[in-house]
Amino acid sequence: MATSPYITDVTQENFETAVIARSREVPVLVDFWAAWCGPCQTLMPILAKLAEEYQGRFFLAKVDSDEEQALAGRFGVRNLPTVKLFKNGTEAAEFLGAQPERTIRALLDKHIDRPSDKLLQKALDEEGLDKRGDALATLREAHEADPQNDRVTVHLARVLCEEGHIPESEHLLKGLPRSAQSDPELTSLLARMEFLRLAAQAPPLAVLERTVAENPRDMQARLQLGARYLLLDRSEEALMQWLDIVRTDRNFHDDIGRRMLLSAFTLLGGKGDLVRKYRGLLTATIT
């Protein structure tokens, strides 16, 4: 393989400098390989090609696992090739076996900083200072400069959603690649959009509370009241409304009470005492 400024052989002696220290500046992809390993020989030219193409936005470190058994053991390498990505001094991702170029490229793009990431950080800082208008303008600028940056797209869609621009937010999200669909922030955003749409069509909170108090079997009022409660961070009160719908009428809007509970669990991070409690109550109700 031709000598490249973006590819280096790594040993136990220089690992801290060539990988750990360097990864605090740019990501480092560490390829654990061996001469007898056929898939390693298939993978290596792909990694070298990407290292040249990315021109220093990541570095490729090659570890001969036969020569560096202690180093391979240190990182739990049991199969070859094993490729680990280091960023900011720690292991951030890995894959096993000879993966196709598109898969490796997707992994790299997820972890390599782009110029638009600086604008993204500026927008997040502006949000932290409660300058939401400035944050939205900065995110629009970042997205216009780099529409392929999925991180920017998700944050722009989130702010648009929170500002009530739901159709524009949905349009942005529809353009995201399949690989981004499992991002936790995205799944949480999609759940939140569902509640925002419900609340946008609902009467004021006080009206809904009065309606449910006077007519507990008004499922539509309970449905909308739950959305309003959730968006006010009154999460348990919201879950109680939807659980009551499940208990009263599972046929209402095709079991929407159960679906709202599941979406709320996603928005709440899928764990924690509150989610565990209401998962249990839901299971007990429907079984």
N, C-alpha and C positions, 0 to 999 in steps of 0.2 A: 504494500500500500504506500502511495506517495507520501512524502513528508508534508505535514500540514501544520500551520500555527494553531489550528483549532482542535487537534487530536494529539493525545499524549499517552504513553505507556505509564502505568501507575503501579507502584510497589508499596509494600508496608512502610518503607522509609519515607516516601514522599506523599503518601495519601493525605495527610493532614493539610499539607500545603496545596497540592494539586487539586484536591476535591473539596475538603471542608472549607478551607479559607477562600478558595476561588468561588465557591458556591454562594458566598455572601455578596459577590459582585454580579455574577450571572449564574443561571442554572448549569449544573454539571451532570451529564448523562454517563453513568459508569456501566461499562459492558464487561461482565464476567464471562469469559470465553475459554476455550481450550482448542489446541490444534487438531485433536481427533474428533471434534464435535462438528458434524455436518451442518446442522442448523446454524451454528455459530458462523460458519463460512458463508452461509446464505445471508445472514443478517448484517454482517460487518460492512459490506459495500453500501448497503442502504443507510446505515448510520453515518458512514464517511461522507456520502453524498449530501445528507442533510446538514452535517457539520459545515461543509463547504458552502452550501446554499445560504445558511443562516449567518455566515460571516461573523462569528464571534458572539452572537446573541445567546449561544450556549456552547459549552465545551464538551468534547467527547473524551472520556478517560477509559482506557482499555486495561483490564486486569486479566493476566494469564493465570487462570485458577489453578493450573498444575504447578506453576512456579510460586504462586502466592496463596498456598492453601490456608495459612493462618488468617489472611485477609478475607478470603472467601468464607471461612468459618465464622469470623467476627460478624459478618452480615447475614449469616444463616443461609448461604447459597447452597442448595442441594441439587438443583437442576441447571443445565446449561442449554442455551444462554440464559442468564438472568441479567436484566438491565434495571438499574435503580437510578432515579433522578434525585439529586440533592439540590436543595435551595435554602439559602439563609442558614447554612451550617447543619441542616438536618435532612434526613430522607423524606421526600415529599410524595414519591410515587414509584411504582415498579411494574414491569411486565416480564413474563416468562415466555421463552420460545421465540421463534423467528416470526415476528409480526409483520403485516403489510405496511408499506410506507405511510398510507393514509392514517393508520392507527397511531403510529409513532408521531406523525406530524400533529395529530389532534392532541396528544399528550403534551408535546412540547409547547404548542400554542396556548394551552391552558396555564402553563407556568412561566412562560417567557414574558417579561414586561414589554409593553409597547408604548410608543409616545402617547397614545390616547389614555394609557393608564394613569399618567400624571394628571391629566384633566379629570379623570375619574376620582382620583384622590382629592383633588381640589374641590370637586362637587361634594364629596362626602364630608370634607371639612366644613364647607358652607352649610350643609345640612345640620352638622353638629352645632353651628352657631345660629341655627334657626333662620338661615337666609335661604328659604326654599325657592324663591324666585331666581336668585343667583345660581343655586344648585341646578335648577332645571335648565337654565340657559347654558351653563357649562356642560351639562350632559348632552344637550342638543349639539353643541359645538364638537364634543368628542365623538358623537355618533356620526356626524357629517364627515369628520376627518377620517374615521375608521369604522365604517359600518359593519365590518367583519369581526369586530371585537365584541364577543358575546357578553362579556362582563359589563361593558358599557350599555349594551342593549337591554339587559335585564334590569339594571339600575334605572335607566331612563324610563322603561316601562313601569317600574314600581312607582317612581315619583309621579309620572303621568296619571297612574291609577289613583294614587292618593290625592291628587289634585282634581280628580273627577273626570279626567280625559280618558274614559275607559275604552271607547272605540279605537283611539289612536294607540293606546297601550296594547290592546288585543292585536292590532295590525302588526306592531313590532314583534310581538311574541310568535306570531304565525310564521315569521321569516327566519326564526332560529333553526339551526340544524338539529337533526335527531339526537346528536351526541350531547346537546345541551339540555335535553328534556328532563334528565334525571337530576339536574342541579337542585339542591335543597331550597335555595332561595327562589328558584323559579316555581317549584311546586307550591311553596308557601304563597307566592304572589298570585298564582292561579286560584288558589283557595280564597284568598282575600278579595279578589275581583268578584267572585261569586257573591260574597256577602255585601260588597259595595253596590252591586247591581240590585240586590234585594232591598237594601236600605234606600237606594235612590227612588224606588217606587213606593216607599212606605210612608204612612202618616207619621207625624211627630211622635217622639217617644211617649210623652204624657198621654196622647190619644190612644196609642197602642196598649199602654198599661191599663188604662181605664176600660178599654174594650175587652181585654182578657179577664179583668176582674169581674166584669158584668156578665161575660159569656165565655166561660172557660173552654167551651167546645168550638170556639172560633179558631180553627186551625190556621187560617191565613194570617190572622193577627199574631198568633204565637210564632209562626214562621218569620214574620217580619220583625217582631219584637226580639227574637233571638239574634237576628242580624244586627239590629241596633245595639243590643247589649254587647255583642262580641267586639264591635268596632269601638265601643267605649271601654274596652278592656274589662268588662264585667263578664268574664268568661264563664264562670259557673252558672250564673243566671241564664246565659245564652244556652248552655248545654241542657239545663233543666227544661227550657221551653221545647227544645227539639226532642228530648227524651219523652216528654208528655205527648208529643205528636205521635211518636212511635207507639206508645202505650195505648193511645186512643184510637188512631186510625192509620194503619200502615198503607192503606190504599190511597191516602191523600197525596195527590200529585206524585203517584208512583213511588211511594215510600220515601218522600223527600226528607222526612225527619231523620231517618237513618243516614241518608246521604249528607245532610248538613252536619251531623255529628262526625262523620268520617272526615269531611273537609275541615272541620274545626280541629280535629285531632292533628291533621297535617299542619295547619297554621300554628298550632301550639307546640310544634316540634316533635310530635309523636311520642312523647314520654313525659314523665313527671307524675306527681301524685294525682292531680286533677284528671289527666288523661287516663291513667290506670283506673281510677274510680269509675269514670263514665264508660270506659270500655267494658268494665265488668257489669255495670248496670245495663248497658245495651245488650250484652250477650245474654244476661239473665232474662231480659224482656223478650228477645226474639227466639229463644230456644225453649 
